[in-house]
């Protein structure tokens, strides 16, 4: 049964013509989103602002548990 399922998908992808091009476009877009954007636009805030793991843990706990004061 598993062999039949595998062969079904394997032969389906092998026979694709337009689908292969679309999959290539999807993979290029995903690589741009996850590699390029993450590197340049989402720096590691905790790693750059705190030196030890305990400092990072304290900061995260404080931000999650202590409510911010609302200013009017």
N, C-alpha and C positions, 0 to 999 in steps of 0.2 A: 504494500500500500504506500509506504513512504517513497519507494522507488518510483512509483507511478506519479506521485505528486511532484517529486523532483524533476522527472522527465517532462511533465506538463509545463512547468515554468521554464526549464532549460530550453526546450524547443521553442517556446513562445518568445523568449528573449532572443534566441538565435535567429528567428525569422523576421524580427522587427526591422523596419527600414527607417521610418520617421521617428519611431520610438527611441532608437539609439541616439539620434541627434538630440532629442528632448532630454534624455537622461544625462547626456554630456552637459547640456546647458544647466540643468538642475544641479549637477555636481559642481560646476564652476561657480554658480551663484552661492551655493552653500559654503564652499571654501572661501569665497570672498567675505561672506557674512561672518563666519566663525574665526577665520584666521586674521584677515586684514583689519576688520573693524574692531575686534577684541584687542589686538595689539596696539592700535593707535588711539582709540576713543574710550576704552575702558581700562584704565590702569588699575593696578592692584592697590587700592586705597589703604587697606590694613597693613600690608607689607611695607609700604613706603612711609607710613606715619608712625608705626610702632615697631619696637625692636624685638620684643619677646612675645611668646605665645600668651603669657599671662596678661600682658597689657592689652593684647588684642581681645582676649576673652572678656576682660573687665569692660572694655569699651562697648563690645557688642551687647553684653548683658545690660549695661547702663542704658544704651539706646533702645533696647527692647522693653525694659521694665519701667523706666522713669518717664512719666508723661512730660511733654514739653509745656512750658507756660505759654498761655495764649496772651498776646498783647493786642490791645485795642487802640 
